Amino acid sequence: MEKGRRVINVNLIQELSLLGCKILKNEPLCRHSSFKIGGNADFFVEIPNEKALLYCLENISSYRYMILGEGSNVLFSDNGYRGIIITLTGEFKNIEVCQKEILAGAGASVQQVLNIALKNNLVGLECVAGVPGTVGAAVYGNAGSKNMWIGSFVESVEVYKDAKKRCLSKDQISFNYRKSSLASCVITRVKFLLKKDTKNDSLDVIYANIQNRLLTQPLDMPNVGSIFKNPSVCSIGKLIEESNLKGVQVGGAKISDKHGNFIVNTGQATSKDVLTLINLIKETIKLKFGIALETEVKIVNDK
Ligand SMILES: Cc1cc2nc3c(=O)[nH]c(=O)nc-3n(C[C@H](O)[C@H](O)[C@H](O)COP(=O)(O)OP(=O)(O)OC[C@H]3O[C@@H](n4cnc5c(N)ncnc54)[C@H](O)[C@@H]3O)c2cc1C
């Protein structure tokens, strides 16, 4: 059967509803992206437990689908998404602590995990202080700062791959700058191994990290964080600034005056506006510095 069928089978809708899923039809994706951009998804399914997830994955192989966390690293198309957007809720938001380990569901918020770690005097995750989003996405994209990332604290990850459950130990996963080897998996649970804090200076690191974000990032306007990955040798924000691109606006999208690697939605930005700015930056930086940029934001096409 061709991938990308547009109408979900009625039986599938009924079964998923009985298993506790919430299914929304023609759901506006602008409600689910921190950019506040995006047309309607054919279906938006909130999955609260593993039984429902397994049933869903076993039965949607003929549909186009994607897993969504909090939408803080995605640019949806103005035309929406032809297929099914899946988000993990309910038991996937659980967080448990056992000595130096934290077991977190993929749908749990990274900042909540960080708070619970702090309460239990567990340190390591300071590099994700202020990073919005879910545990699943953070591990999938190896979130963090330039030199410290969440993958360094992962002990094991539970995933579904081709609708089969697997538990991968850290030795079976590779983490690099803003990427992991988990790209074709649905991450359901992550075990972190942290260190007991003896000096109690973790809060200072977190405070400094958050202060720095407040000073340098346009947090008062809808955005998705860094648009491009930093080239290994320099900061892309600086290169964009040196190219006099800060403040350039197309439609409702603007290259932030505060941080060159952020694009903000001034109110009515479309995905087309943002893509025009992305292309302008790419072309300018290639021409001026000979550097080919790679986007950090996930650009999600409608079909
Ligand atoms: C103001 C701001 C600051 C930011 N600062 C940082 C920063 O310092 N460092 C940093 O790394 N990022 C940063 N980001 C980007 C973003 O917060 C991270 O990439 C975050 O991990 C995305 O989480 P999310 O739940 O919103 O993911 P989403 O945007 O919903 O999804 C991102 C990707 O993860 C995939 N995904 C989601 N859940 C799963 C799952 N369970 N299994 C498999 N794949 C999954 C999605 O399919 C998608 O491809 C920032 C964003 C903002 C808005």
The ligand as a Tripos MOL2 file, in Angstrom:
@<TRIPOS>MOLECULE
LIG
   53    58     1     0     0
SMALL
NO_CHARGES

@<TRIPOS>ATOM
      1 C1         14.2510   29.6110   22.8500 C.3       1 LIG1
      2 C2         14.8470   28.2900   22.4260 C.ar      1 LIG1
      3 C3         16.1210   27.9610   22.8360 C.ar      1 LIG1
      4 C4         16.6920   26.7340   22.4580 C.ar      1 LIG1
      5 N1         17.9530   26.4270   22.8910 N.ar      1 LIG1
      6 C5         18.4900   25.2330   22.5740 C.ar      1 LIG1
      7 C6         19.7820   24.8660   23.0450 C.ar      1 LIG1
      8 O1         20.4420   25.6010   23.7640 O.2       1 LIG1
      9 N2         20.2730   23.6510   22.7020 N.ar      1 LIG1
     10 C7         19.5670   22.7960   21.9090 C.ar      1 LIG1
     11 O2         20.0590   21.6910   21.6420 O.2       1 LIG1
     12 N3         18.3440   23.1150   21.4170 N.ar      1 LIG1
     13 C8         17.7910   24.3020   21.7390 C.ar      1 LIG1
     14 N4         16.5420   24.6390   21.2590 N.ar      1 LIG1
     15 C9         15.8530   23.7630   20.2940 C.3       1 LIG1
     16 C10        14.8540   22.7700   20.9400 C.3       1 LIG1
     17 O3         14.4080   23.2360   22.1890 O.3       1 LIG1
     18 C11        15.5000   21.3850   21.1250 C.3       1 LIG1
     19 O4         15.8740   20.8670   19.8750 O.3       1 LIG1
     20 C12        14.5310   20.4110   21.8020 C.3       1 LIG1
     21 O5         15.2100   19.2270   22.1200 O.3       1 LIG1
     22 C13        13.3080   20.0760   20.9430 C.3       1 LIG1
     23 O6         12.3490   19.4470   21.7700 O.3       1 LIG1
     24 P1         10.8210   19.3330   21.3310 P.3       1 LIG1
     25 O7         10.1430   18.3900   22.2570 O.co2     1 LIG1
     26 O8         10.2090   20.6690   21.2250 O.co2     1 LIG1
     27 O9         11.0000   18.6550   19.9060 O.3       1 LIG1
     28 P2         10.1480   18.8630   18.5680 P.3       1 LIG1
     29 O10        10.4540   20.2020   18.0080 O.co2     1 LIG1
     30 O11         8.7360   18.5370   18.8100 O.co2     1 LIG1
     31 O12        10.8080   17.7460   17.6400 O.3       1 LIG1
     32 C14        12.1460   17.8520   17.2280 C.3       1 LIG1
     33 C15        12.5520   16.5540   16.5300 C.3       1 LIG1
     34 O13        12.5690   15.4890   17.4830 O.3       1 LIG1
     35 C16        11.8260   14.3740   16.9860 C.3       1 LIG1
     36 N5         11.2180   13.6960   18.1360 N.ar      1 LIG1
     37 C17        10.4280   14.2470   19.0800 C.ar      1 LIG1
     38 N6         10.0860   13.3140   19.9990 N.ar      1 LIG1
     39 C18        10.6470   12.1470   19.6090 C.ar      1 LIG1
     40 C19        10.6300   10.8210   20.1250 C.ar      1 LIG1
     41 N7          9.9580   10.4980   21.2340 N.pl3     1 LIG1
     42 N8         11.3090    9.8600   19.4520 N.ar      1 LIG1
     43 C20        11.9920   10.1590   18.3080 C.ar      1 LIG1
     44 N9         12.0380   11.4000   17.7640 N.ar      1 LIG1
     45 C21        11.3800   12.3810   18.4130 C.ar      1 LIG1
     46 C22        10.7780   15.0040   16.0800 C.3       1 LIG1
     47 O14        10.2770   14.0630   15.1220 O.3       1 LIG1
     48 C23        11.5790   16.1260   15.4320 C.3       1 LIG1
     49 O15        12.3260   15.6320   14.3350 O.3       1 LIG1
     50 C24        15.9490   25.8560   21.6300 C.ar      1 LIG1
     51 C25        14.6500   26.2000   21.2150 C.ar      1 LIG1
     52 C26        14.1070   27.4070   21.6220 C.ar      1 LIG1
     53 C27        12.7040   27.7560   21.1790 C.3       1 LIG1
@<TRIPOS>BOND
     1     1     2 1
     2     2     3 ar
     3     2    52 ar
     4     3     4 ar
     5     4     5 ar
     6     4    50 ar
     7     5     6 ar
     8     6     7 ar
     9     6    13 1
    10     7     8 2
    11     7     9 ar
    12     9    10 ar
    13    10    11 2
    14    10    12 ar
    15    12    13 ar
    16    13    14 ar
    17    14    15 1
    18    14    50 ar
    19    15    16 1
    20    16    17 1
    21    16    18 1
    22    18    19 1
    23    18    20 1
    24    20    21 1
    25    20    22 1
    26    22    23 1
    27    23    24 1
    28    24    25 2
    29    24    26 1
    30    24    27 1
    31    27    28 1
    32    28    29 2
    33    28    30 1
    34    28    31 1
    35    31    32 1
    36    32    33 1
    37    33    34 1
    38    33    48 1
    39    34    35 1
    40    35    36 1
    41    35    46 1
    42    36    37 ar
    43    36    45 ar
    44    37    38 ar
    45    38    39 ar
    46    39    40 ar
    47    39    45 ar
    48    40    41 1
    49    40    42 ar
    50    42    43 ar
    51    43    44 ar
    52    44    45 ar
    53    46    47 1
    54    46    48 1
    55    48    49 1
    56    50    51 ar
    57    51    52 ar
    58    52    53 1
@<TRIPOS>SUBSTRUCTURE
     1 LIG1         1 GROUP 0 **** ****
